[in-house]
Amino acid sequence: MRVHWSPVLLAWMRGTSGVIVSNITLMTESNRTDYALQNEVASLHCNYQTAQDETVSSVRWEWKRRGSEERIEVYVWRPNRRPVAKEIFFGRTEISNSDPTVIIIRQAHMEMEGNYRCVVQTNEMQGYTDFQFYVIVDACQDNVWTTHLDMDTCTDTISMHCVGLFPKPASSCGVYNEDTRTFLTNLPFDRVLTLRNHTYEITLTNTFLIRDWTSYTNISLRCFFVIEGTSWRRGIVYKLFGDYGCDPVPPSPGPGTFNMSEEKSCWSRPREGALVHYSCNSTTSLRGPETLVCRNGSWVPELNSLSRNAKPYCNVASRLAVNLLLGLISVSVVIGSNLLSKL
């Protein structure tokens, strides 16, 4: 059995300190450190430390394609020489770069995706570390999604068709309860096909019927493409069946009446945009807004100039005062007419 000793352990066993390759880091022009987008500038940094009298004779980079066990040398730095870029890096890196710790990639490409090993050779020993480099072809934007809500049958249909994504995505998709912040279902993609250029075509179509979800009033479809190992994700959060609607009994004006428009939500409640018009009987006068509208589940004044909390009410005292004033005016007119007739 072949035993692989770590550089730190070997140095300790020998009683000397030697090169320690701690990690590989990524930096892209968009300041990402866990993946690069296709065609953006990126750099790989091999971070290592050497002993005081130790000299570096070479820094080699090996690459292993996803699914392969073969490692291929793709970049070599040696003192007083230009770096040599090979295979996937040939013609795609800055070979004028003299820093042994850095590879500068002019344009990241999906072919570069894979596992990288930085091997540092010194006059004392060798050390290395590995790094998974992700290059993403960001093909699935918002326009790959279509949604349609049929209010007559309360049927919601969501479709997606994305072509050209790389690497192969995982699905993070399901019906989500926004009130409890939990997923109620998990939905896979319908189909994931590998295309000739090694990118992927993904499709998804789902139809939801309100009769299956009447016990939930605030649910959405949360569906994302996910590249595992990275923070990259694309997708939608779509509210299913529209809004729950407003209270079927709007605020009462007191001794008056109201008329409500007939728009209903999928839960048979007044839906978003429904209107209530108020009026008072002959003995009262209307105060506050004449019309309320259903917005975000609440009855609020239709006019934005009014306070959101303003409510209509029929003022009895005000109407009595008006009637009394009108009565006094009538009496005054009659008395004045009688006086004029006697003159």
Contacts in CASP RR format, 6 or more apart in sequence:
PFRMAT RR
TARGET T0000
AUTHOR 0000-0000-0000
METHOD contacts of the structure
MODEL  1
MRVHWSPVLLAWMRGTSGVIVSNITLMTESNRTDYALQNEVASLHCNYQT
AQDETVSSVRWEWKRRGSEERIEVYVWRPNRRPVAKEIFFGRTEISNSDP
TVIIIRQAHMEMEGNYRCVVQTNEMQGYTDFQFYVIVDACQDNVWTTHLD
MDTCTDTISMHCVGLFPKPASSCGVYNEDTRTFLTNLPFDRVLTLRNHTY
EITLTNTFLIRDWTSYTNISLRCFFVIEGTSWRRGIVYKLFGDYGCDPVP
PSPGPGTFNMSEEKSCWSRPREGALVHYSCNSTTSLRGPETLVCRNGSWV
PELNSLSRNAKPYCNVASRLAVNLLLGLISVSVVIGSNLLSKL
5 13 0 8 1.000
7 18 0 8 1.000
7 19 0 8 1.000
7 20 0 8 1.000
7 21 0 8 1.000
7 125 0 8 1.000
7 126 0 8 1.000
7 127 0 8 1.000
7 128 0 8 1.000
8 20 0 8 1.000
10 125 0 8 1.000
11 17 0 8 1.000
11 18 0 8 1.000
11 20 0 8 1.000
11 125 0 8 1.000
16 51 0 8 1.000
16 124 0 8 1.000
17 51 0 8 1.000
18 50 0 8 1.000
18 51 0 8 1.000
18 54 0 8 1.000
18 122 0 8 1.000
18 124 0 8 1.000
18 125 0 8 1.000
19 48 0 8 1.000
19 49 0 8 1.000
19 50 0 8 1.000
19 51 0 8 1.000
19 54 0 8 1.000
19 56 0 8 1.000
19 120 0 8 1.000
19 122 0 8 1.000
19 124 0 8 1.000
19 125 0 8 1.000
19 126 0 8 1.000
19 127 0 8 1.000
20 48 0 8 1.000
20 49 0 8 1.000
20 127 0 8 1.000
21 46 0 8 1.000
21 47 0 8 1.000
21 48 0 8 1.000
21 118 0 8 1.000
21 119 0 8 1.000
21 120 0 8 1.000
21 127 0 8 1.000
21 128 0 8 1.000
21 129 0 8 1.000
22 47 0 8 1.000
22 48 0 8 1.000
22 49 0 8 1.000
22 129 0 8 1.000
23 47 0 8 1.000
23 129 0 8 1.000
23 131 0 8 1.000
24 44 0 8 1.000
24 45 0 8 1.000
24 46 0 8 1.000
24 47 0 8 1.000
24 116 0 8 1.000
24 118 0 8 1.000
24 129 0 8 1.000
24 130 0 8 1.000
24 131 0 8 1.000
25 33 0 8 1.000
25 44 0 8 1.000
25 45 0 8 1.000
25 47 0 8 1.000
25 131 0 8 1.000
26 32 0 8 1.000
26 33 0 8 1.000
26 34 0 8 1.000
26 35 0 8 1.000
26 36 0 8 1.000
26 42 0 8 1.000
26 43 0 8 1.000
26 44 0 8 1.000
26 45 0 8 1.000
26 131 0 8 1.000
26 133 0 8 1.000
27 33 0 8 1.000
27 42 0 8 1.000
27 43 0 8 1.000
27 45 0 8 1.000
28 35 0 8 1.000
28 36 0 8 1.000
28 37 0 8 1.000
28 40 0 8 1.000
28 41 0 8 1.000
28 42 0 8 1.000
28 43 0 8 1.000
28 108 0 8 1.000
29 40 0 8 1.000
29 41 0 8 1.000
29 42 0 8 1.000
30 37 0 8 1.000
30 40 0 8 1.000
34 134 0 8 1.000
34 229 0 8 1.000
34 230 0 8 1.000
34 231 0 8 1.000
34 232 0 8 1.000
35 134 0 8 1.000
35 135 0 8 1.000
35 136 0 8 1.000
35 227 0 8 1.000
35 230 0 8 1.000
35 231 0 8 1.000
35 232 0 8 1.000
36 42 0 8 1.000
36 105 0 8 1.000
36 108 0 8 1.000
36 133 0 8 1.000
36 134 0 8 1.000
36 135 0 8 1.000
36 136 0 8 1.000
37 108 0 8 1.000
37 135 0 8 1.000
37 136 0 8 1.000
37 137 0 8 1.000
37 138 0 8 1.000
38 107 0 8 1.000
38 108 0 8 1.000
38 109 0 8 1.000
38 110 0 8 1.000
38 135 0 8 1.000
38 136 0 8 1.000
38 137 0 8 1.000
38 138 0 8 1.000
38 166 0 8 1.000
39 107 0 8 1.000
39 108 0 8 1.000
39 109 0 8 1.000
40 107 0 8 1.000
40 108 0 8 1.000
41 104 0 8 1.000
41 105 0 8 1.000
41 106 0 8 1.000
41 107 0 8 1.000
41 108 0 8 1.000
42 105 0 8 1.000
42 108 0 8 1.000
43 102 0 8 1.000
43 103 0 8 1.000
43 104 0 8 1.000
43 105 0 8 1.000
44 61 0 8 1.000
44 102 0 8 1.000
44 103 0 8 1.000
44 105 0 8 1.000
44 116 0 8 1.000
44 118 0 8 1.000
44 131 0 8 1.000
44 133 0 8 1.000
45 101 0 8 1.000
45 102 0 8 1.000
46 59 0 8 1.000
46 61 0 8 1.000
46 100 0 8 1.000
46 101 0 8 1.000
46 102 0 8 1.000
46 118 0 8 1.000
46 120 0 8 1.000
46 129 0 8 1.000
47 101 0 8 1.000
48 101 0 8 1.000
48 118 0 8 1.000
48 120 0 8 1.000
48 127 0 8 1.000
50 56 0 8 1.000
50 122 0 8 1.000
51 124 0 8 1.000
54 122 0 8 1.000
54 123 0 8 1.000
54 124 0 8 1.000
55 122 0 8 1.000
55 123 0 8 1.000
56 79 0 8 1.000
56 100 0 8 1.000
56 120 0 8 1.000
56 121 0 8 1.000
56 122 0 8 1.000
57 78 0 8 1.000
57 79 0 8 1.000
57 121 0 8 1.000
57 122 0 8 1.000
57 123 0 8 1.000
58 76 0 8 1.000
58 77 0 8 1.000
58 78 0 8 1.000
58 119 0 8 1.000
58 120 0 8 1.000
58 121 0 8 1.000
59 76 0 8 1.000
59 77 0 8 1.000
59 100 0 8 1.000
59 101 0 8 1.000
59 118 0 8 1.000
59 119 0 8 1.000
59 120 0 8 1.000
59 121 0 8 1.000
60 73 0 8 1.000
60 75 0 8 1.000
60 76 0 8 1.000
60 77 0 8 1.000
60 118 0 8 1.000
60 119 0 8 1.000
60 121 0 8 1.000
61 73 0 8 1.000
61 74 0 8 1.000
61 75 0 8 1.000
61 76 0 8 1.000
61 89 0 8 1.000
61 103 0 8 1.000
61 116 0 8 1.000
61 117 0 8 1.000
61 118 0 8 1.000
61 119 0 8 1.000
62 71 0 8 1.000
62 72 0 8 1.000
62 73 0 8 1.000
62 74 0 8 1.000
62 116 0 8 1.000
62 117 0 8 1.000
62 119 0 8 1.000
63 71 0 8 1.000
63 72 0 8 1.000
63 73 0 8 1.000
63 74 0 8 1.000
63 87 0 8 1.000
63 88 0 8 1.000
63 112 0 8 1.000
63 114 0 8 1.000
63 115 0 8 1.000
63 116 0 8 1.000
63 117 0 8 1.000
64 70 0 8 1.000
64 71 0 8 1.000
64 72 0 8 1.000
64 114 0 8 1.000
64 115 0 8 1.000
64 116 0 8 1.000
64 117 0 8 1.000
65 114 0 8 1.000
66 113 0 8 1.000
66 114 0 8 1.000
66 115 0 8 1.000
66 167 0 8 1.000
71 117 0 8 1.000
72 86 0 8 1.000
72 87 0 8 1.000
73 86 0 8 1.000
73 87 0 8 1.000
74 85 0 8 1.000
74 86 0 8 1.000
74 87 0 8 1.000
74 88 0 8 1.000
74 89 0 8 1.000
75 83 0 8 1.000
75 84 0 8 1.000
75 85 0 8 1.000
75 86 0 8 1.000
75 89 0 8 1.000
75 93 0 8 1.000
75 103 0 8 1.000
76 83 0 8 1.000
76 84 0 8 1.000
76 86 0 8 1.000
77 83 0 8 1.000
77 100 0 8 1.000
79 100 0 8 1.000
82 95 0 8 1.000
82 96 0 8 1.000
83 93 0 8 1.000
83 95 0 8 1.000
83 97 0 8 1.000
83 103 0 8 1.000
84 95 0 8 1.000
85 91 0 8 1.000
85 92 0 8 1.000
85 93 0 8 1.000
85 95 0 8 1.000
88 109 0 8 1.000
88 111 0 8 1.000
88 112 0 8 1.000
89 103 0 8 1.000
89 105 0 8 1.000
89 112 0 8 1.000
91 106 0 8 1.000
92 105 0 8 1.000
92 106 0 8 1.000
92 107 0 8 1.000
92 109 0 8 1.000
92 112 0 8 1.000
93 103 0 8 1.000
93 104 0 8 1.000
93 105 0 8 1.000
93 106 0 8 1.000
94 104 0 8 1.000
94 106 0 8 1.000
97 103 0 8 1.000
97 104 0 8 1.000
105 112 0 8 1.000
108 135 0 8 1.000
109 135 0 8 1.000
110 135 0 8 1.000
110 136 0 8 1.000
110 137 0 8 1.000
110 166 0 8 1.000
110 167 0 8 1.000
110 198 0 8 1.000
110 199 0 8 1.000
111 135 0 8 1.000
112 133 0 8 1.000
112 135 0 8 1.000
113 133 0 8 1.000
113 134 0 8 1.000
113 135 0 8 1.000
113 166 0 8 1.000
113 167 0 8 1.000
114 132 0 8 1.000
114 133 0 8 1.000
114 134 0 8 1.000
115 130 0 8 1.000
115 131 0 8 1.000
115 132 0 8 1.000
115 133 0 8 1.000
116 130 0 8 1.000
116 131 0 8 1.000
116 132 0 8 1.000
116 133 0 8 1.000
117 128 0 8 1.000
117 129 0 8 1.000
117 130 0 8 1.000
117 131 0 8 1.000
118 128 0 8 1.000
118 129 0 8 1.000
118 131 0 8 1.000
119 126 0 8 1.000
119 127 0 8 1.000
119 128 0 8 1.000
120 126 0 8 1.000
120 127 0 8 1.000
120 128 0 8 1.000
121 127 0 8 1.000
132 229 0 8 1.000
134 167 0 8 1.000
134 227 0 8 1.000
134 229 0 8 1.000
134 230 0 8 1.000
134 232 0 8 1.000
135 166 0 8 1.000
136 166 0 8 1.000
136 167 0 8 1.000
136 227 0 8 1.000
136 230 0 8 1.000
136 232 0 8 1.000
137 164 0 8 1.000
137 165 0 8 1.000
137 166 0 8 1.000
137 199 0 8 1.000
138 165 0 8 1.000
138 232 0 8 1.000
138 234 0 8 1.000
139 162 0 8 1.000
139 163 0 8 1.000
139 164 0 8 1.000
139 165 0 8 1.000
139 166 0 8 1.000
139 199 0 8 1.000
140 160 0 8 1.000
140 162 0 8 1.000
140 165 0 8 1.000
140 169 0 8 1.000
140 202 0 8 1.000
140 225 0 8 1.000
140 234 0 8 1.000
140 235 0 8 1.000
141 234 0 8 1.000
142 235 0 8 1.000
142 236 0 8 1.000
144 160 0 8 1.000
144 161 0 8 1.000
144 162 0 8 1.000
145 158 0 8 1.000
145 159 0 8 1.000
145 160 0 8 1.000
145 235 0 8 1.000
145 236 0 8 1.000
145 238 0 8 1.000
146 158 0 8 1.000
146 159 0 8 1.000
146 160 0 8 1.000
147 156 0 8 1.000
147 157 0 8 1.000
147 158 0 8 1.000
147 159 0 8 1.000
147 236 0 8 1.000
147 238 0 8 1.000
148 156 0 8 1.000
148 157 0 8 1.000
149 155 0 8 1.000
149 156 0 8 1.000
149 157 0 8 1.000
149 241 0 8 1.000
149 242 0 8 1.000
150 156 0 8 1.000
150 157 0 8 1.000
151 266 0 8 1.000
153 209 0 8 1.000
154 209 0 8 1.000
154 210 0 8 1.000
154 211 0 8 1.000
154 241 0 8 1.000
154 266 0 8 1.000
155 207 0 8 1.000
155 208 0 8 1.000
155 209 0 8 1.000
155 210 0 8 1.000
156 207 0 8 1.000
156 208 0 8 1.000
156 240 0 8 1.000
156 241 0 8 1.000
157 205 0 8 1.000
157 206 0 8 1.000
157 207 0 8 1.000
157 208 0 8 1.000
158 204 0 8 1.000
158 205 0 8 1.000
158 206 0 8 1.000
158 208 0 8 1.000
158 221 0 8 1.000
158 223 0 8 1.000
158 236 0 8 1.000
158 238 0 8 1.000
159 204 0 8 1.000
159 205 0 8 1.000
160 202 0 8 1.000
160 203 0 8 1.000
160 204 0 8 1.000
160 205 0 8 1.000
160 223 0 8 1.000
161 201 0 8 1.000
161 202 0 8 1.000
161 203 0 8 1.000
162 201 0 8 1.000
162 202 0 8 1.000
162 203 0 8 1.000
162 225 0 8 1.000
163 195 0 8 1.000
163 199 0 8 1.000
163 201 0 8 1.000
164 195 0 8 1.000
164 197 0 8 1.000
164 199 0 8 1.000
164 200 0 8 1.000
164 201 0 8 1.000
165 199 0 8 1.000
165 200 0 8 1.000
165 202 0 8 1.000
165 225 0 8 1.000
166 198 0 8 1.000
166 199 0 8 1.000
166 200 0 8 1.000
167 200 0 8 1.000
167 227 0 8 1.000
168 192 0 8 1.000
168 194 0 8 1.000
168 200 0 8 1.000
169 192 0 8 1.000
169 200 0 8 1.000
169 202 0 8 1.000
169 225 0 8 1.000
169 226 0 8 1.000
169 227 0 8 1.000
170 225 0 8 1.000
170 226 0 8 1.000
170 227 0 8 1.000
170 228 0 8 1.000
171 187 0 8 1.000
171 188 0 8 1.000
171 189 0 8 1.000
171 223 0 8 1.000
171 224 0 8 1.000
171 225 0 8 1.000
171 226 0 8 1.000
172 222 0 8 1.000
172 223 0 8 1.000
172 224 0 8 1.000
172 225 0 8 1.000
172 226 0 8 1.000
172 233 0 8 1.000
173 186 0 8 1.000
173 187 0 8 1.000
173 188 0 8 1.000
173 189 0 8 1.000
173 204 0 8 1.000
173 221 0 8 1.000
173 222 0 8 1.000
173 223 0 8 1.000
173 224 0 8 1.000
174 183 0 8 1.000
174 184 0 8 1.000
174 185 0 8 1.000
174 186 0 8 1.000
174 187 0 8 1.000
174 221 0 8 1.000
174 222 0 8 1.000
174 223 0 8 1.000
175 183 0 8 1.000
175 184 0 8 1.000
175 185 0 8 1.000
175 187 0 8 1.000
175 208 0 8 1.000
175 213 0 8 1.000
175 219 0 8 1.000
175 220 0 8 1.000
175 221 0 8 1.000
175 240 0 8 1.000
176 182 0 8 1.000
176 183 0 8 1.000
176 184 0 8 1.000
176 219 0 8 1.000
176 220 0 8 1.000
176 221 0 8 1.000
176 222 0 8 1.000
176 237 0 8 1.000
177 183 0 8 1.000
177 184 0 8 1.000
177 216 0 8 1.000
177 218 0 8 1.000
177 219 0 8 1.000
178 218 0 8 1.000
178 219 0 8 1.000
178 220 0 8 1.000
179 217 0 8 1.000
179 218 0 8 1.000
183 222 0 8 1.000
184 216 0 8 1.000
184 219 0 8 1.000
187 204 0 8 1.000
187 206 0 8 1.000
187 223 0 8 1.000
189 202 0 8 1.000
189 203 0 8 1.000
189 204 0 8 1.000
190 203 0 8 1.000
190 204 0 8 1.000
190 205 0 8 1.000
191 201 0 8 1.000
191 202 0 8 1.000
191 203 0 8 1.000
192 200 0 8 1.000
192 201 0 8 1.000
192 202 0 8 1.000
193 200 0 8 1.000
193 201 0 8 1.000
193 202 0 8 1.000
194 200 0 8 1.000
195 201 0 8 1.000
202 225 0 8 1.000
204 223 0 8 1.000
206 221 0 8 1.000
208 221 0 8 1.000
208 240 0 8 1.000
208 241 0 8 1.000
210 241 0 8 1.000
210 266 0 8 1.000
210 267 0 8 1.000
213 219 0 8 1.000
213 240 0 8 1.000
213 241 0 8 1.000
214 267 0 8 1.000
217 244 0 8 1.000
217 267 0 8 1.000
218 244 0 8 1.000
219 239 0 8 1.000
219 240 0 8 1.000
219 241 0 8 1.000
220 237 0 8 1.000
220 238 0 8 1.000
220 239 0 8 1.000
220 240 0 8 1.000
221 236 0 8 1.000
221 237 0 8 1.000
221 238 0 8 1.000
221 240 0 8 1.000
222 236 0 8 1.000
222 237 0 8 1.000
223 235 0 8 1.000
223 236 0 8 1.000
223 238 0 8 1.000
224 233 0 8 1.000
224 234 0 8 1.000
224 235 0 8 1.000
224 236 0 8 1.000
225 233 0 8 1.000
225 234 0 8 1.000
225 235 0 8 1.000
226 232 0 8 1.000
226 233 0 8 1.000
227 233 0 8 1.000
241 265 0 8 1.000
241 266 0 8 1.000
241 267 0 8 1.000
242 265 0 8 1.000
242 266 0 8 1.000
242 271 0 8 1.000
242 272 0 8 1.000
243 265 0 8 1.000
243 271 0 8 1.000
243 272 0 8 1.000
243 296 0 8 1.000
243 297 0 8 1.000
244 265 0 8 1.000
244 267 0 8 1.000
244 269 0 8 1.000
244 297 0 8 1.000
245 265 0 8 1.000
245 267 0 8 1.000
245 269 0 8 1.000
245 270 0 8 1.000
245 271 0 8 1.000
245 272 0 8 1.000
245 274 0 8 1.000
245 294 0 8 1.000
245 297 0 8 1.000
246 269 0 8 1.000
246 270 0 8 1.000
246 271 0 8 1.000
246 274 0 8 1.000
246 294 0 8 1.000
246 297 0 8 1.000
246 298 0 8 1.000
246 299 0 8 1.000
247 269 0 8 1.000
247 270 0 8 1.000
247 299 0 8 1.000
248 269 0 8 1.000
248 270 0 8 1.000
250 258 0 8 1.000
250 260 0 8 1.000
250 270 0 8 1.000
250 276 0 8 1.000
250 292 0 8 1.000
250 299 0 8 1.000
251 292 0 8 1.000
251 299 0 8 1.000
251 311 0 8 1.000
251 312 0 8 1.000
252 258 0 8 1.000
253 278 0 8 1.000
253 280 0 8 1.000
253 286 0 8 1.000
253 311 0 8 1.000
253 312 0 8 1.000
253 313 0 8 1.000
253 314 0 8 1.000
254 313 0 8 1.000
254 314 0 8 1.000
255 280 0 8 1.000
255 281 0 8 1.000
255 283 0 8 1.000
255 284 0 8 1.000
255 314 0 8 1.000
255 316 0 8 1.000
256 278 0 8 1.000
256 279 0 8 1.000
256 280 0 8 1.000
256 281 0 8 1.000
256 284 0 8 1.000
256 314 0 8 1.000
257 278 0 8 1.000
257 279 0 8 1.000
257 280 0 8 1.000
257 281 0 8 1.000
258 276 0 8 1.000
258 277 0 8 1.000
258 278 0 8 1.000
258 279 0 8 1.000
259 276 0 8 1.000
259 277 0 8 1.000
260 270 0 8 1.000
260 274 0 8 1.000
260 275 0 8 1.000
260 276 0 8 1.000
260 277 0 8 1.000
261 270 0 8 1.000
261 274 0 8 1.000
261 275 0 8 1.000
261 276 0 8 1.000
263 270 0 8 1.000
263 271 0 8 1.000
263 273 0 8 1.000
263 274 0 8 1.000
264 270 0 8 1.000
264 271 0 8 1.000
265 271 0 8 1.000
265 272 0 8 1.000
270 276 0 8 1.000
270 294 0 8 1.000
271 294 0 8 1.000
272 294 0 8 1.000
272 295 0 8 1.000
272 296 0 8 1.000
272 297 0 8 1.000
273 293 0 8 1.000
273 294 0 8 1.000
273 295 0 8 1.000
274 293 0 8 1.000
274 294 0 8 1.000
275 291 0 8 1.000
275 292 0 8 1.000
275 293 0 8 1.000
275 294 0 8 1.000
275 302 0 8 1.000
276 291 0 8 1.000
276 292 0 8 1.000
276 293 0 8 1.000
276 299 0 8 1.000
277 290 0 8 1.000
277 291 0 8 1.000
278 286 0 8 1.000
278 289 0 8 1.000
278 290 0 8 1.000
278 291 0 8 1.000
278 292 0 8 1.000
278 312 0 8 1.000
279 286 0 8 1.000
280 286 0 8 1.000
280 314 0 8 1.000
280 319 0 8 1.000
281 314 0 8 1.000
282 319 0 8 1.000
283 316 0 8 1.000
283 319 0 8 1.000
283 320 0 8 1.000
283 323 0 8 1.000
284 314 0 8 1.000
284 315 0 8 1.000
284 316 0 8 1.000
284 318 0 8 1.000
284 319 0 8 1.000
285 314 0 8 1.000
285 315 0 8 1.000
285 318 0 8 1.000
285 319 0 8 1.000
285 322 0 8 1.000
286 312 0 8 1.000
286 313 0 8 1.000
286 314 0 8 1.000
286 315 0 8 1.000
287 312 0 8 1.000
287 313 0 8 1.000
287 314 0 8 1.000
287 315 0 8 1.000
287 318 0 8 1.000
288 301 0 8 1.000
288 306 0 8 1.000
288 310 0 8 1.000
288 311 0 8 1.000
288 312 0 8 1.000
288 313 0 8 1.000
289 301 0 8 1.000
289 302 0 8 1.000
289 303 0 8 1.000
289 306 0 8 1.000
289 310 0 8 1.000
289 311 0 8 1.000
289 312 0 8 1.000
290 312 0 8 1.000
291 301 0 8 1.000
291 302 0 8 1.000
291 303 0 8 1.000
292 299 0 8 1.000
292 300 0 8 1.000
292 301 0 8 1.000
292 302 0 8 1.000
292 311 0 8 1.000
292 312 0 8 1.000
293 299 0 8 1.000
293 300 0 8 1.000
293 301 0 8 1.000
293 302 0 8 1.000
300 308 0 8 1.000
301 307 0 8 1.000
301 308 0 8 1.000
301 310 0 8 1.000
END
